[in-house]
Amino acid sequence: MDLRRENEEMTKAYEGILRQQREERDHAFRVKQDLAAASTALKSRDRERDAAAASKRQRDQLCEEFKREKTEALRRLHNAQMRISEVKRQMREVVSTYEVKMDEERWHRAEFEKEHREVISRMNEYTAEQEMTIEHWKRCFSQLLPWRMGQLKKSHDY
């Protein structure tokens, strides 16, 4: 009986060892699965982190590029505003010069119109004088004609 008992005890011990080994294998398998899952999760997080870092770098590069473009656009805007201011100043000068010239032209025109009116007035006076002179000579000739005709008749009669 001792052998049997020993055998049973050994069998129980062996079954316990087998059970323990199975549990350890199952545990090791679960730990390996957990480690594999954790490794996969860590790799995924690493990729996400790398992607986020790349995205951050790309965003930073885009921000820098945007800042450069904004600075350039502001510089060009400032230059355009300066050119517009210069053109406005030049236009004011041109307008001012034009207004001065127009005032001079108006003054000259007024002078020419005054001179023209004076010339027209003198021409009208001259024309009136000529008409009066013509009328005077017409009267004179009309009075001379009968007298001359009388003279011609008398000389014919002789």
C-alpha positions as CSV (number, residue, x, y, z in Angstrom):
1,M,0.0,0.0,0.0
2,D,2.7,2.3,0.5
3,L,3.7,1.9,-3.0
4,R,0.3,2.6,-4.2
5,R,0.0,5.5,-2.0
6,E,3.4,6.7,-3.1
7,N,2.3,6.0,-6.7
8,E,-0.9,7.9,-6.1
9,E,1.0,10.7,-4.5
10,M,3.5,10.7,-7.3
11,T,0.6,10.7,-9.8
12,K,-1.0,13.5,-7.9
13,A,2.3,15.4,-7.7
14,Y,2.9,14.7,-11.4
15,E,-0.6,15.9,-12.3
16,G,0.0,18.9,-10.1
17,I,3.2,19.6,-11.9
18,L,1.5,19.1,-15.2
19,R,-1.3,21.3,-14.2
20,Q,1.2,23.9,-12.9
21,Q,3.2,23.6,-16.1
22,R,0.0,24.0,-18.2
23,E,-1.0,27.0,-16.1
24,E,2.5,28.4,-16.4
25,R,2.3,27.8,-20.2
26,D,-1.1,29.3,-20.4
27,H,0.1,32.2,-18.3
28,A,3.3,32.5,-20.4
29,F,1.1,32.4,-23.5
30,R,-1.2,35.1,-22.2
31,V,1.8,37.2,-21.1
32,K,3.3,36.7,-24.6
33,Q,-0.1,37.7,-26.2
34,D,-0.3,40.7,-23.8
35,L,3.3,41.6,-24.6
36,A,2.6,41.2,-28.4
37,A,-0.5,43.3,-28.0
38,A,1.4,45.9,-25.9
39,S,4.2,45.8,-28.5
40,T,1.7,46.4,-31.3
41,A,0.1,49.2,-29.3
42,L,3.5,50.8,-28.6
43,K,4.4,50.5,-32.3
44,S,1.1,52.1,-33.2
45,R,1.7,54.9,-30.7
46,D,5.2,55.3,-32.0
47,R,3.8,55.7,-35.5
48,E,1.2,58.1,-34.3
49,R,3.8,60.0,-32.4
50,D,6.1,60.0,-35.4
51,A,3.1,61.1,-37.6
52,A,2.2,63.8,-35.1
53,A,5.8,64.9,-35.0
54,A,6.0,64.9,-38.8
55,S,2.7,66.7,-38.9
56,K,4.0,69.2,-36.3
57,R,7.1,69.7,-38.4
58,Q,5.1,70.1,-41.5
59,R,2.7,72.5,-39.7
60,D,5.7,74.5,-38.4
61,Q,7.2,74.6,-41.9
62,L,3.9,75.8,-43.3
63,C,3.6,78.4,-40.5
64,E,7.1,79.6,-41.3
65,E,6.3,79.7,-45.0
66,F,3.1,81.5,-44.3
67,K,5.0,84.0,-42.2
68,R,7.5,84.6,-45.0
69,E,4.7,85.0,-47.5
70,K,2.8,87.3,-45.2
71,T,5.9,89.4,-44.6
72,E,6.5,89.6,-48.4
73,A,2.9,90.5,-49.0
74,L,3.1,93.2,-46.4
75,R,6.3,94.5,-47.9
76,R,4.7,94.6,-51.4
77,L,1.6,96.2,-50.0
78,H,3.8,98.9,-48.3
79,N,5.7,99.5,-51.6
80,A,2.4,99.7,-53.5
81,Q,1.0,102.2,-51.0
82,M,4.2,104.2,-51.3
83,R,3.9,104.2,-55.1
84,I,0.2,105.2,-54.8
85,S,1.1,108.1,-52.5
86,E,3.8,109.2,-54.9
87,V,1.4,109.0,-57.9
88,K,-1.2,110.9,-55.8
89,R,1.3,113.6,-55.1
90,Q,2.3,113.8,-58.8
91,M,-1.4,113.9,-59.8
92,R,-2.0,116.8,-57.4
93,E,1.0,118.6,-58.9
94,V,-0.3,117.9,-62.4
95,V,-3.8,119.0,-61.5
96,S,-2.4,122.1,-59.8
97,T,-0.3,122.9,-62.9
98,Y,-3.2,122.2,-65.1
99,E,-5.5,124.5,-63.1
100,V,-2.8,127.3,-63.2
101,K,-2.5,126.8,-67.0
102,M,-6.3,126.8,-67.3
103,D,-6.5,130.0,-65.4
104,E,-3.9,131.5,-67.7
105,E,-5.8,130.2,-70.7
106,R,-9.0,131.7,-69.4
107,W,-7.3,135.0,-68.8
108,H,-5.8,135.0,-72.3
109,R,-9.1,134.0,-73.8
110,A,-10.8,136.8,-71.9
111,E,-8.2,139.2,-73.2
112,F,-8.5,137.9,-76.8
113,E,-12.3,138.1,-76.6
114,K,-12.0,141.7,-75.3
115,E,-9.6,142.5,-78.2
116,H,-11.9,140.7,-80.6
117,R,-14.9,142.7,-79.4
118,E,-12.9,145.9,-79.8
119,V,-11.8,144.9,-83.3
120,I,-15.5,144.0,-84.2
121,S,-16.6,147.3,-82.7
122,R,-13.9,149.2,-84.7
123,M,-14.9,147.3,-87.8
124,N,-18.5,148.2,-87.3
125,E,-17.6,151.8,-86.7
126,Y,-15.4,151.8,-89.9
127,T,-18.2,150.1,-91.8
128,A,-20.7,152.7,-90.6
129,E,-18.2,155.5,-91.6
130,Q,-17.7,153.9,-95.0
131,E,-21.4,153.6,-95.5
132,M,-21.8,157.3,-94.5
133,T,-19.0,158.2,-96.9
134,I,-20.6,156.1,-99.7
135,E,-24.0,157.8,-99.0
136,H,-22.3,161.2,-99.0
137,W,-20.6,160.5,-102.4
138,K,-23.8,159.0,-103.8
139,R,-25.6,162.2,-102.9
140,C,-22.7,164.3,-104.3
141,F,-22.6,162.3,-107.5
142,S,-26.3,162.3,-107.8
143,Q,-26.2,166.1,-107.6
144,L,-23.2,166.4,-110.0
145,L,-24.7,164.1,-112.6
146,P,-27.6,166.4,-113.6
147,W,-25.2,169.4,-113.5
148,R,-22.6,167.5,-115.7
149,M,-25.4,166.4,-118.0
150,G,-26.4,170.1,-118.3
151,Q,-22.8,171.0,-119.1
152,L,-22.6,168.3,-121.7
153,K,-25.8,169.5,-123.3
154,K,-24.6,173.1,-123.4
155,S,-21.3,172.0,-125.0
156,H,-23.2,170.0,-127.6
157,D,-25.3,172.9,-128.4
158,Y,-22.4,175.1,-129.2
